[in-house]
Amino acid sequence: MTTPSLETDPIILREIESFTSVLRQNGVHAALEFLNRRTPHRYTGIYRFDADVLRNEALFDRYQPTPQQAGPVPMAVTYCSLVGQRQQPLEIQDASTDADIQGLIDTPVVSYCGVLIRDAEGQPYGTLCHYDMQRCQERTTDLPLLEAAAAQLYRYIRPANL
């Protein structure tokens, strides 16, 4: 089975249009909430790489939906670091049973889905990700939407860098 491309899948195109509208009209927090409604994960956030530290730029928590930010975290204990190193999306349904990542990262995060955010020069800036401290139900994630959202979110939060 092949995955429809972004250019030919009308459902994905509608989702991207809806996301863009929410971002423009209501801002980053509402846009993260929009993305979070499509996943079983508790958190959806934007994280910035800063040397050996991962810094939260914006965070949506399904159980505490008021705008908030998480504190800085050492890069070595984050799945976002793997997204940055590999420069490709990463999906983990259950870290305790995923042989590809066992022993690489020591974190309480159990389920993770993240994509790379690139800056205006195409360099890794950070990640847009969903995550949870509990195992999330199996679900096919919408990586094309997350990747399109990542590019738009960068342009929105860093307009002076363009």
N, C-alpha and C positions, 0 to 999 in steps of 0.2 A: 504494500500500500504506500502510495506517495503522498506527501503533504502538499496541499495546494500552495502555489506561490502567492506572495503578498499582492502582486499585480492582478491575479485572477480570482481571488477569493472575495466575493462581495461581502461576506459576513465580517471578515477581518477589516476590510476597508470601511465598513460602517462603524465598527468598534473604534477604529483609529479616528474617524471623523467625530464620533461622540466624545472620545477622550480629549481631542483637540478643543472642542467646544467647551467642555468642562474646565479645562486648564485656562483657556482665555477668559472665560466669564467668571470663574470662581477661584482660580489660583491653584497653587501646588497642593495644599492639603486636600482640597476637594478632588483633585486629580488622583492623588494617592488613594483616597477613599473609593473612587471609581474603579481603580485597578484592584483594590482589595476585595471588592464585592464579587469578583470573578475567581476568587481562589479560596480554598479552605484555610489558608494560613492566617494567623492572628495579626501579624505585622506586615506592613509594606513601607519601605523606606528608600531614601536616597542617601548614599554614603560616598564620601570623598576620600581618596587615597592621600595621605600626608606623611610621607616617609614611612616610618615604622608604625604609624597610627592610622586607624580608620575613624573618620569623623562623620557624624550624622548631620546631614543638611536639613532633612525633613523626615517625619515619621508619622504614619497612621497606625493606631492601635485600635483594633475592632472593639475591644472592651472598654477603652477610654478614648473616645473619638475626638476629644479636644486636641488642638494642635500641641505637639510636644517634640522634644528632641532627646535622643539618647546621648549619654556621655561618650567620650572617646574610648576606643578599645584598641589594645595592641593588635596590629595587623596579623600576627602569627596565630591568633586564636579565632580567626574569622574565615568563613567560606568565601567571603568577598575577595580575600587575598588570592584564592585559587582562581576566581574569575579573572582577576587582574593578571596573574601569572600566565594563565592559559589563553587569555584574551578570547574566550568563548563562553557561551551560556553554561550554567551548571544547574542541574536539578538533582535534588536528593529527597527521596520520599521518606527514608528512615535511615539516619546516619549509623544507627547501631547495627544495621544489617547490610549496608552498602560497602562491599569489599573494595571498591575503587577509592574510597576516601578514609577508610578505617585507619587510625593511627596518624593521619596527616594533621588533623586539627583537634584541639582539645577545647570543646565548647559545649554549652548546654543546649545549643540549637540542634533540633532533631530533624526538622524538615526545612528545606531551603530551595528556592528557585531564584536565580539572579542572572542579570545580563550586564554587560560592560557599558558604561557611559564613556564616550570619547569626547575630548575637548575640541575646540575649533580647529586645532592642527591635526586632529586624528589620534592624539595620544590618549592613553588610558587616564581618565579623570576619577572614576569611581564606579559604583554599581547602583542599579535599581533592582531591588529584590523583595521577595516575599519570604518570610521565615516564621517558624513556630518552635516552641520548646517541647511540643508534643508531635507525635506522628500524625500527619495529615492523610486523609483519605486519598487513595490513588485517583489522580485526575490528569487528563492531558492538558498541560498548560498551553497558554497562547503566547508562545515566544515571539512571534512576529509583532503582536501588540506591545509586549514589553520592550522589544528593541526599538520600535517606532516611538514609544513613549519616552524611552531613555534619551533619544536624540532631542525630542521636543523639550523635555524637562531641562536638559543642559542649556538650551537656548533661552529658556525662560528664567532660570536661576542665575545665569552668567551672561546676560546680554552685552555687557561692556567688553567681554572677551571675544566677541565675534567681529 
